Amino acid sequence: MTSPTSSSGKGKQLTQEEYYKALDQWISSIRKVHGAIRYYLKLEPYDMELWEWAHRFRELEWIRKEESKGGHG
């Protein structure tokens, strides 16, 4: 098994500590998205197919963008 590489695309080998830190950040971001799907859309993300999850994620981006404009209706 080879070591994971960085996302910089240069193929730098990550240390185990860097790998686990990046993995933890990724998992944290997924948890936030799951929470937002539940809160805004009242859907359970674990019951979705991957394509539906991706669609709902894009929908959330649009909702948050519209909210930031200050116009709620």
PyMOL Python script that loads the backbone (N, CA, C, O; Angstrom):
from pymol import cmd

cmd.read_pdbstr("""\
ATOM      1  N   MET A   1       0.843  -1.175   0.000  1.00  0.00           N
ATOM      2  CA  MET A   1       0.000   0.000   0.000  1.00  0.00           C
ATOM      3  C   MET A   1       0.889   1.239   0.000  1.00  0.00           C
ATOM      4  O   MET A   1       1.835   1.339   0.781  1.00  0.00           O
ATOM      5  N   THR A   2       0.579   2.161  -0.868  1.00  0.00           N
ATOM      6  CA  THR A   2       1.375   3.379  -0.948  1.00  0.00           C
ATOM      7  C   THR A   2       0.795   4.452  -0.049  1.00  0.00           C
ATOM      8  O   THR A   2      -0.381   4.410   0.312  1.00  0.00           O
ATOM      9  N   SER A   3       1.630   5.412   0.308  1.00  0.00           N
ATOM     10  CA  SER A   3       1.178   6.519   1.152  1.00  0.00           C
ATOM     11  C   SER A   3       0.364   7.486   0.327  1.00  0.00           C
ATOM     12  O   SER A   3       0.629   7.671  -0.861  1.00  0.00           O
ATOM     13  N   PRO A   4      -0.634   8.113   0.950  1.00  0.00           N
ATOM     14  CA  PRO A   4      -1.422   9.116   0.237  1.00  0.00           C
ATOM     15  C   PRO A   4      -0.566  10.308  -0.141  1.00  0.00           C
ATOM     16  O   PRO A   4       0.446  10.595   0.498  1.00  0.00           O
ATOM     17  N   THR A   5      -0.981  10.988  -1.172  1.00  0.00           N
ATOM     18  CA  THR A   5      -0.254  12.179  -1.604  1.00  0.00           C
ATOM     19  C   THR A   5      -1.082  13.412  -1.313  1.00  0.00           C
ATOM     20  O   THR A   5      -2.286  13.326  -1.073  1.00  0.00           O
ATOM     21  N   SER A   6      -0.430  14.551  -1.337  1.00  0.00           N
ATOM     22  CA  SER A   6      -1.125  15.801  -1.064  1.00  0.00           C
ATOM     23  C   SER A   6      -2.034  16.165  -2.221  1.00  0.00           C
ATOM     24  O   SER A   6      -1.919  15.615  -3.316  1.00  0.00           O
ATOM     25  N   SER A   7      -2.932  17.091  -1.970  1.00  0.00           N
ATOM     26  CA  SER A   7      -3.867  17.517  -3.012  1.00  0.00           C
ATOM     27  C   SER A   7      -3.251  18.563  -3.924  1.00  0.00           C
ATOM     28  O   SER A   7      -3.919  19.058  -4.833  1.00  0.00           O
ATOM     29  N   SER A   8      -1.988  18.909  -3.699  1.00  0.00           N
ATOM     30  CA  SER A   8      -1.345  19.925  -4.531  1.00  0.00           C
ATOM     31  C   SER A   8      -1.054  19.403  -5.929  1.00  0.00           C
ATOM     32  O   SER A   8      -0.734  20.183  -6.826  1.00  0.00           O
ATOM     33  N   GLY A   9      -1.160  18.095  -6.125  1.00  0.00           N
ATOM     34  CA  GLY A   9      -0.939  17.522  -7.437  1.00  0.00           C
ATOM     35  C   GLY A   9       0.523  17.276  -7.759  1.00  0.00           C
ATOM     36  O   GLY A   9       0.850  16.822  -8.855  1.00  0.00           O
ATOM     37  N   LYS A  10       1.393  17.567  -6.829  1.00  0.00           N
ATOM     38  CA  LYS A  10       2.825  17.391  -7.068  1.00  0.00           C
ATOM     39  C   LYS A  10       3.324  16.047  -6.578  1.00  0.00           C
ATOM     40  O   LYS A  10       4.503  15.727  -6.734  1.00  0.00           O
ATOM     41  N   GLY A  11       2.443  15.259  -5.989  1.00  0.00           N
ATOM     42  CA  GLY A  11       2.835  13.921  -5.577  1.00  0.00           C
ATOM     43  C   GLY A  11       3.638  13.863  -4.290  1.00  0.00           C
ATOM     44  O   GLY A  11       4.281  12.848  -4.023  1.00  0.00           O
ATOM     45  N   LYS A  12       3.624  14.911  -3.487  1.00  0.00           N
ATOM     46  CA  LYS A  12       4.347  14.917  -2.211  1.00  0.00           C
ATOM     47  C   LYS A  12       3.717  13.886  -1.289  1.00  0.00           C
ATOM     48  O   LYS A  12       2.500  13.876  -1.105  1.00  0.00           O
ATOM     49  N   GLN A  13       4.526  13.033  -0.720  1.00  0.00           N
ATOM     50  CA  GLN A  13       4.028  12.043   0.226  1.00  0.00           C
ATOM     51  C   GLN A  13       3.655  12.725   1.538  1.00  0.00           C
ATOM     52  O   GLN A  13       4.420  13.526   2.074  1.00  0.00           O
ATOM     53  N   LEU A  14       2.485  12.399   2.038  1.00  0.00           N
ATOM     54  CA  LEU A  14       2.047  12.950   3.314  1.00  0.00           C
ATOM     55  C   LEU A  14       2.553  12.082   4.445  1.00  0.00           C
ATOM     56  O   LEU A  14       2.659  10.863   4.312  1.00  0.00           O
ATOM     57  N   THR A  15       2.860  12.713   5.547  1.00  0.00           N
ATOM     58  CA  THR A  15       3.168  11.934   6.738  1.00  0.00           C
ATOM     59  C   THR A  15       1.863  11.368   7.265  1.00  0.00           C
ATOM     60  O   THR A  15       0.782  11.812   6.878  1.00  0.00           O
ATOM     61  N   GLN A  16       1.965  10.411   8.125  1.00  0.00           N
ATOM     62  CA  GLN A  16       0.760   9.823   8.700  1.00  0.00           C
ATOM     63  C   GLN A  16      -0.032  10.891   9.456  1.00  0.00           C
ATOM     64  O   GLN A  16      -1.262  10.904   9.396  1.00  0.00           O
ATOM     65  N   GLU A  17       0.647  11.767  10.153  1.00  0.00           N
ATOM     66  CA  GLU A  17      -0.019  12.843  10.893  1.00  0.00           C
ATOM     67  C   GLU A  17      -0.756  13.787   9.937  1.00  0.00           C
ATOM     68  O   GLU A  17      -1.888  14.182  10.216  1.00  0.00           O
ATOM     69  N   GLU A  18      -0.130  14.152   8.817  1.00  0.00           N
ATOM     70  CA  GLU A  18      -0.771  15.024   7.829  1.00  0.00           C
ATOM     71  C   GLU A  18      -1.986  14.348   7.205  1.00  0.00           C
ATOM     72  O   GLU A  18      -3.018  14.980   6.977  1.00  0.00           O
ATOM     73  N   TYR A  19      -1.846  13.062   6.935  1.00  0.00           N
ATOM     74  CA  TYR A  19      -2.936  12.293   6.344  1.00  0.00           C
ATOM     75  C   TYR A  19      -4.149  12.277   7.268  1.00  0.00           C
ATOM     76  O   TYR A  19      -5.267  12.555   6.833  1.00  0.00           O
ATOM     77  N   TYR A  20      -3.931  11.952   8.540  1.00  0.00           N
ATOM     78  CA  TYR A  20      -5.048  11.880   9.481  1.00  0.00           C
ATOM     79  C   TYR A  20      -5.658  13.250   9.751  1.00  0.00           C
ATOM     80  O   TYR A  20      -6.860  13.356   9.994  1.00  0.00           O
ATOM     81  N   LYS A  21      -4.845  14.293   9.710  1.00  0.00           N
ATOM     82  CA  LYS A  21      -5.375  15.647   9.883  1.00  0.00           C
ATOM     83  C   LYS A  21      -6.274  16.001   8.697  1.00  0.00           C
ATOM     84  O   LYS A  21      -7.362  16.546   8.885  1.00  0.00           O
ATOM     85  N   ALA A  22      -5.828  15.697   7.490  1.00  0.00           N
ATOM     86  CA  ALA A  22      -6.631  15.966   6.288  1.00  0.00           C
ATOM     87  C   ALA A  22      -7.907  15.136   6.297  1.00  0.00           C
ATOM     88  O   ALA A  22      -8.971  15.636   5.933  1.00  0.00           O
ATOM     89  N   LEU A  23      -7.815  13.891   6.704  1.00  0.00           N
ATOM     90  CA  LEU A  23      -8.982  13.022   6.779  1.00  0.00           C
ATOM     91  C   LEU A  23      -9.987  13.564   7.790  1.00  0.00           C
ATOM     92  O   LEU A  23     -11.189  13.569   7.527  1.00  0.00           O
ATOM     93  N   ASP A  24      -9.506  14.017   8.936  1.00  0.00           N
ATOM     94  CA  ASP A  24     -10.376  14.585   9.963  1.00  0.00           C
ATOM     95  C   ASP A  24     -11.087  15.837   9.448  1.00  0.00           C
ATOM     96  O   ASP A  24     -12.270  16.034   9.726  1.00  0.00           O
ATOM     97  N   GLN A  25     -10.377  16.682   8.702  1.00  0.00           N
ATOM     98  CA  GLN A  25     -10.982  17.895   8.134  1.00  0.00           C
ATOM     99  C   GLN A  25     -12.060  17.520   7.114  1.00  0.00           C
ATOM    100  O   GLN A  25     -13.124  18.139   7.076  1.00  0.00           O
ATOM    101  N   TRP A  26     -11.788  16.520   6.301  1.00  0.00           N
ATOM    102  CA  TRP A  26     -12.753  16.079   5.301  1.00  0.00           C
ATOM    103  C   TRP A  26     -14.008  15.528   5.972  1.00  0.00           C
ATOM    104  O   TRP A  26     -15.124  15.867   5.577  1.00  0.00           O
ATOM    105  N   ILE A  27     -13.829  14.679   6.985  1.00  0.00           N
ATOM    106  CA  ILE A  27     -14.971  14.110   7.703  1.00  0.00           C
ATOM    107  C   ILE A  27     -15.779  15.208   8.372  1.00  0.00           C
ATOM    108  O   ILE A  27     -17.010  15.160   8.369  1.00  0.00           O
ATOM    109  N   SER A  28     -15.108  16.188   8.941  1.00  0.00           N
ATOM    110  CA  SER A  28     -15.794  17.301   9.582  1.00  0.00           C
ATOM    111  C   SER A  28     -16.647  18.077   8.581  1.00  0.00           C
ATOM    112  O   SER A  28     -17.771  18.469   8.896  1.00  0.00           O
ATOM    113  N   SER A  29     -16.124  18.296   7.391  1.00  0.00           N
ATOM    114  CA  SER A  29     -16.886  19.027   6.381  1.00  0.00           C
ATOM    115  C   SER A  29     -18.101  18.219   5.913  1.00  0.00           C
ATOM    116  O   SER A  29     -19.154  18.799   5.650  1.00  0.00           O
ATOM    117  N   ILE A  30     -17.976  16.908   5.808  1.00  0.00           N
ATOM    118  CA  ILE A  30     -19.105  16.052   5.434  1.00  0.00           C
ATOM    119  C   ILE A  30     -20.181  16.103   6.515  1.00  0.00           C
ATOM    120  O   ILE A  30     -21.371  16.161   6.206  1.00  0.00           O
ATOM    121  N   ARG A  31     -19.769  16.082   7.768  1.00  0.00           N
ATOM    122  CA  ARG A  31     -20.740  16.170   8.869  1.00  0.00           C
ATOM    123  C   ARG A  31     -21.516  17.474   8.812  1.00  0.00           C
ATOM    124  O   ARG A  31     -22.721  17.493   9.064  1.00  0.00           O
ATOM    125  N   LYS A  32     -20.835  18.563   8.484  1.00  0.00           N
ATOM    126  CA  LYS A  32     -21.505  19.864   8.376  1.00  0.00           C
ATOM    127  C   LYS A  32     -22.531  19.851   7.247  1.00  0.00           C
ATOM    128  O   LYS A  32     -23.634  20.377   7.400  1.00  0.00           O
ATOM    129  N   VAL A  33     -22.171  19.258   6.128  1.00  0.00           N
ATOM    130  CA  VAL A  33     -23.093  19.175   4.998  1.00  0.00           C
ATOM    131  C   VAL A  33     -24.300  18.308   5.387  1.00  0.00           C
ATOM    132  O   VAL A  33     -25.440  18.664   5.087  1.00  0.00           O
ATOM    133  N   HIS A  34     -24.055  17.191   6.043  1.00  0.00           N
ATOM    134  CA  HIS A  34     -25.156  16.329   6.474  1.00  0.00           C
ATOM    135  C   HIS A  34     -26.090  17.080   7.412  1.00  0.00           C
ATOM    136  O   HIS A  34     -27.310  16.969   7.293  1.00  0.00           O
ATOM    137  N   GLY A  35     -25.530  17.835   8.334  1.00  0.00           N
ATOM    138  CA  GLY A  35     -26.354  18.621   9.243  1.00  0.00           C
ATOM    139  C   GLY A  35     -27.189  19.647   8.508  1.00  0.00           C
ATOM    140  O   GLY A  35     -28.356  19.856   8.839  1.00  0.00           O
ATOM    141  N   ALA A  36     -26.597  20.292   7.507  1.00  0.00           N
ATOM    142  CA  ALA A  36     -27.328  21.294   6.731  1.00  0.00           C
ATOM    143  C   ALA A  36     -28.439  20.649   5.905  1.00  0.00           C
ATOM    144  O   ALA A  36     -29.520  21.222   5.771  1.00  0.00           O
ATOM    145  N   ILE A  37     -28.190  19.482   5.360  1.00  0.00           N
ATOM    146  CA  ILE A  37     -29.234  18.770   4.593  1.00  0.00           C
ATOM    147  C   ILE A  37     -30.407  18.458   5.513  1.00  0.00           C
ATOM    148  O   ILE A  37     -31.567  18.624   5.135  1.00  0.00           O
ATOM    149  N   ARG A  38     -30.096  18.008   6.717  1.00  0.00           N
ATOM    150  CA  ARG A  38     -31.175  17.710   7.670  1.00  0.00           C
ATOM    151  C   ARG A  38     -31.926  18.982   8.061  1.00  0.00           C
ATOM    152  O   ARG A  38     -33.157  18.990   8.075  1.00  0.00           O
ATOM    153  N   TYR A  39     -31.208  20.044   8.375  1.00  0.00           N
ATOM    154  CA  TYR A  39     -31.808  21.274   8.870  1.00  0.00           C
ATOM    155  C   TYR A  39     -32.631  21.994   7.801  1.00  0.00           C
ATOM    156  O   TYR A  39     -33.795  22.326   8.024  1.00  0.00           O
ATOM    157  N   TYR A  40     -32.020  22.231   6.644  1.00  0.00           N
ATOM    158  CA  TYR A  40     -32.677  23.022   5.602  1.00  0.00           C
ATOM    159  C   TYR A  40     -33.681  22.222   4.779  1.00  0.00           C
ATOM    160  O   TYR A  40     -34.755  22.721   4.444  1.00  0.00           O
ATOM    161  N   LEU A  41     -33.331  20.990   4.457  1.00  0.00           N
ATOM    162  CA  LEU A  41     -34.152  20.215   3.529  1.00  0.00           C
ATOM    163  C   LEU A  41     -34.988  19.131   4.204  1.00  0.00           C
ATOM    164  O   LEU A  41     -35.819  18.488   3.562  1.00  0.00           O
ATOM    165  N   LYS A  42     -34.764  18.935   5.496  1.00  0.00           N
ATOM    166  CA  LYS A  42     -35.513  17.929   6.265  1.00  0.00           C
ATOM    167  C   LYS A  42     -35.412  16.537   5.641  1.00  0.00           C
ATOM    168  O   LYS A  42     -36.387  15.787   5.604  1.00  0.00           O
ATOM    169  N   LEU A  43     -34.220  16.210   5.154  1.00  0.00           N
ATOM    170  CA  LEU A  43     -33.950  14.913   4.537  1.00  0.00           C
ATOM    171  C   LEU A  43     -32.836  14.209   5.295  1.00  0.00           C
ATOM    172  O   LEU A  43     -32.009  14.859   5.935  1.00  0.00           O
ATOM    173  N   GLU A  44     -32.813  12.909   5.226  1.00  0.00           N
ATOM    174  CA  GLU A  44     -31.752  12.126   5.856  1.00  0.00           C
ATOM    175  C   GLU A  44     -30.696  11.795   4.799  1.00  0.00           C
ATOM    176  O   GLU A  44     -30.959  11.026   3.874  1.00  0.00           O
ATOM    177  N   PRO A  45     -29.505  12.375   4.937  1.00  0.00           N
ATOM    178  CA  PRO A  45     -28.465  12.182   3.914  1.00  0.00           C
ATOM    179  C   PRO A  45     -28.029  10.728   3.734  1.00  0.00           C
ATOM    180  O   PRO A  45     -27.638  10.335   2.635  1.00  0.00           O
ATOM    181  N   TYR A  46     -28.091   9.935   4.788  1.00  0.00           N
ATOM    182  CA  TYR A  46     -27.659   8.542   4.675  1.00  0.00           C
ATOM    183  C   TYR A  46     -28.641   7.684   3.886  1.00  0.00           C
ATOM    184  O   TYR A  46     -28.307   6.566   3.493  1.00  0.00           O
ATOM    185  N   ASP A  47     -29.854   8.197   3.648  1.00  0.00           N
ATOM    186  CA  ASP A  47     -30.836   7.461   2.858  1.00  0.00           C
ATOM    187  C   ASP A  47     -30.749   7.799   1.371  1.00  0.00           C
ATOM    188  O   ASP A  47     -31.519   7.263   0.574  1.00  0.00           O
ATOM    189  N   MET A  48     -29.836   8.665   0.991  1.00  0.00           N
ATOM    190  CA  MET A  48     -29.738   9.135  -0.397  1.00  0.00           C
ATOM    191  C   MET A  48     -28.698   8.356  -1.190  1.00  0.00           C
ATOM    192  O   MET A  48     -27.699   7.876  -0.655  1.00  0.00           O
ATOM    193  N   GLU A  49     -28.970   8.251  -2.479  1.00  0.00           N
ATOM    194  CA  GLU A  49     -27.948   7.774  -3.405  1.00  0.00           C
ATOM    195  C   GLU A  49     -26.916   8.889  -3.560  1.00  0.00           C
ATOM    196  O   GLU A  49     -27.209  10.048  -3.267  1.00  0.00           O
ATOM    197  N   LEU A  50     -25.739   8.557  -4.008  1.00  0.00           N
ATOM    198  CA  LEU A  50     -24.672   9.546  -4.137  1.00  0.00           C
ATOM    199  C   LEU A  50     -25.069  10.695  -5.060  1.00  0.00           C
ATOM    200  O   LEU A  50     -24.788  11.855  -4.761  1.00  0.00           O
ATOM    201  N   TRP A  51     -25.727  10.377  -6.191  1.00  0.00           N
ATOM    202  CA  TRP A  51     -26.111  11.433  -7.129  1.00  0.00           C
ATOM    203  C   TRP A  51     -27.111  12.387  -6.496  1.00  0.00           C
ATOM    204  O   TRP A  51     -27.066  13.590  -6.752  1.00  0.00           O
ATOM    205  N   GLU A  52     -28.028  11.856  -5.658  1.00  0.00           N
ATOM    206  CA  GLU A  52     -29.002  12.713  -5.000  1.00  0.00           C
ATOM    207  C   GLU A  52     -28.319  13.576  -3.936  1.00  0.00           C
ATOM    208  O   GLU A  52     -28.635  14.757  -3.791  1.00  0.00           O
ATOM    209  N   TRP A  53     -27.389  12.983  -3.197  1.00  0.00           N
ATOM    210  CA  TRP A  53     -26.643  13.733  -2.193  1.00  0.00           C
ATOM    211  C   TRP A  53     -25.920  14.906  -2.852  1.00  0.00           C
ATOM    212  O   TRP A  53     -25.940  16.023  -2.335  1.00  0.00           O
ATOM    213  N   ALA A  54     -25.289  14.649  -3.983  1.00  0.00           N
ATOM    214  CA  ALA A  54     -24.578  15.716  -4.701  1.00  0.00           C
ATOM    215  C   ALA A  54     -25.539  16.808  -5.160  1.00  0.00           C
ATOM    216  O   ALA A  54     -25.221  17.995  -5.079  1.00  0.00           O
ATOM    217  N   HIS A  55     -26.706  16.411  -5.639  1.00  0.00           N
ATOM    218  CA  HIS A  55     -27.718  17.380  -6.075  1.00  0.00           C
ATOM    219  C   HIS A  55     -28.178  18.230  -4.896  1.00  0.00           C
ATOM    220  O   HIS A  55     -28.289  19.450  -5.021  1.00  0.00           O
ATOM    221  N   ARG A  56     -28.444  17.609  -3.767  1.00  0.00           N
ATOM    222  CA  ARG A  56     -28.886  18.344  -2.580  1.00  0.00           C
ATOM    223  C   ARG A  56     -27.794  19.266  -2.063  1.00  0.00           C
ATOM    224  O   ARG A  56     -28.080  20.354  -1.563  1.00  0.00           O
ATOM    225  N   PHE A  57     -26.549  18.838  -2.180  1.00  0.00           N
ATOM    226  CA  PHE A  57     -25.429  19.688  -1.781  1.00  0.00           C
ATOM    227  C   PHE A  57     -25.413  20.972  -2.616  1.00  0.00           C
ATOM    228  O   PHE A  57     -25.225  22.064  -2.079  1.00  0.00           O
ATOM    229  N   ARG A  58     -25.609  20.835  -3.921  1.00  0.00           N
ATOM    230  CA  ARG A  58     -25.667  22.015  -4.802  1.00  0.00           C
ATOM    231  C   ARG A  58     -26.857  22.894  -4.450  1.00  0.00           C
ATOM    232  O   ARG A  58     -26.758  24.120  -4.481  1.00  0.00           O
ATOM    233  N   GLU A  59     -27.974  22.274  -4.119  1.00  0.00           N
ATOM    234  CA  GLU A  59     -29.161  23.013  -3.716  1.00  0.00           C
ATOM    235  C   GLU A  59     -28.880  23.824  -2.444  1.00  0.00           C
ATOM    236  O   GLU A  59     -29.302  24.974  -2.326  1.00  0.00           O
ATOM    237  N   LEU A  60     -28.167  23.215  -1.504  1.00  0.00           N
ATOM    238  CA  LEU A  60     -27.797  23.927  -0.280  1.00  0.00           C
ATOM    239  C   LEU A  60     -26.901  25.125  -0.573  1.00  0.00           C
ATOM    240  O   LEU A  60     -27.061  26.188   0.026  1.00  0.00           O
ATOM    241  N   GLU A  61     -25.968  24.949  -1.487  1.00  0.00           N
ATOM    242  CA  GLU A  61     -25.107  26.074  -1.872  1.00  0.00           C
ATOM    243  C   GLU A  61     -25.947  27.238  -2.381  1.00  0.00           C
ATOM    244  O   GLU A  61     -25.689  28.392  -2.039  1.00  0.00           O
ATOM    245  N   TRP A  62     -26.946  26.937  -3.191  1.00  0.00           N
ATOM    246  CA  TRP A  62     -27.814  27.981  -3.721  1.00  0.00           C
ATOM    247  C   TRP A  62     -28.602  28.643  -2.592  1.00  0.00           C
ATOM    248  O   TRP A  62     -28.706  29.869  -2.549  1.00  0.00           O
ATOM    249  N   ILE A  63     -29.154  27.851  -1.685  1.00  0.00           N
ATOM    250  CA  ILE A  63     -29.918  28.390  -0.561  1.00  0.00           C
ATOM    251  C   ILE A  63     -29.052  29.336   0.259  1.00  0.00           C
ATOM    252  O   ILE A  63     -29.475  30.445   0.586  1.00  0.00           O
ATOM    253  N   ARG A  64     -27.847  28.902   0.589  1.00  0.00           N
ATOM    254  CA  ARG A  64     -26.964  29.733   1.410  1.00  0.00           C
ATOM    255  C   ARG A  64     -26.565  31.015   0.679  1.00  0.00           C
ATOM    256  O   ARG A  64     -26.449  32.077   1.291  1.00  0.00           O
ATOM    257  N   LYS A  65     -26.360  30.909  -0.618  1.00  0.00           N
ATOM    258  CA  LYS A  65     -26.020  32.088  -1.422  1.00  0.00           C
ATOM    259  C   LYS A  65     -27.172  33.088  -1.383  1.00  0.00           C
ATOM    260  O   LYS A  65     -26.951  34.285  -1.203  1.00  0.00           O
ATOM    261  N   GLU A  66     -28.402  32.599  -1.550  1.00  0.00           N
ATOM    262  CA  GLU A  66     -29.575  33.470  -1.525  1.00  0.00           C
ATOM    263  C   GLU A  66     -29.764  34.095  -0.146  1.00  0.00           C
ATOM    264  O   GLU A  66     -30.130  35.265  -0.039  1.00  0.00           O
ATOM    265  N   GLU A  67     -29.519  33.323   0.903  1.00  0.00           N
ATOM    266  CA  GLU A  67     -29.627  33.858   2.250  1.00  0.00           C
ATOM    267  C   GLU A  67     -28.628  34.984   2.488  1.00  0.00           C
ATOM    268  O   GLU A  67     -28.939  35.979   3.143  1.00  0.00           O
ATOM    269  N   SER A  68     -27.437  34.816   1.954  1.00  0.00           N
ATOM    270  CA  SER A  68     -26.405  35.837   2.173  1.00  0.00           C
ATOM    271  C   SER A  68     -26.727  37.148   1.487  1.00  0.00           C
ATOM    272  O   SER A  68     -26.208  38.198   1.866  1.00  0.00           O
ATOM    273  N   LYS A  69     -27.590  37.091   0.469  1.00  0.00           N
ATOM    274  CA  LYS A  69     -28.023  38.313  -0.209  1.00  0.00           C
ATOM    275  C   LYS A  69     -28.974  39.131   0.658  1.00  0.00           C
ATOM    276  O   LYS A  69     -29.162  40.326   0.429  1.00  0.00           O
ATOM    277  N   GLY A  70     -29.568  38.485   1.647  1.00  0.00           N
ATOM    278  CA  GLY A  70     -30.472  39.168   2.545  1.00  0.00           C
ATOM    279  C   GLY A  70     -31.912  39.144   2.104  1.00  0.00           C
ATOM    280  O   GLY A  70     -32.787  39.576   2.854  1.00  0.00           O
ATOM    281  N   GLY A  71     -32.188  38.653   0.914  1.00  0.00           N
ATOM    282  CA  GLY A  71     -33.572  38.549   0.433  1.00  0.00           C
ATOM    283  C   GLY A  71     -34.116  37.182   0.723  1.00  0.00           C
ATOM    284  O   GLY A  71     -33.700  36.209   0.094  1.00  0.00           O
ATOM    285  N   HIS A  72     -35.024  37.077   1.644  1.00  0.00           N
ATOM    286  CA  HIS A  72     -35.575  35.770   2.029  1.00  0.00           C
ATOM    287  C   HIS A  72     -36.930  35.518   1.405  1.00  0.00           C
ATOM    288  O   HIS A  72     -37.692  34.702   1.924  1.00  0.00           O
ATOM    289  N   GLY A  73     -37.251  36.167   0.344  1.00  0.00           N
ATOM    290  CA  GLY A  73     -38.547  35.901  -0.251  1.00  0.00           C
ATOM    291  C   GLY A  73     -38.804  36.866  -1.299  1.00  0.00           C
ATOM    292  O   GLY A  73     -39.856  36.819  -1.937  1.00  0.00           O
TER     293      GLY A  73
END
""", "prot")
cmd.dss("prot")
cmd.show_as("cartoon", "prot")
cmd.util.cbc("prot")
cmd.orient("prot")
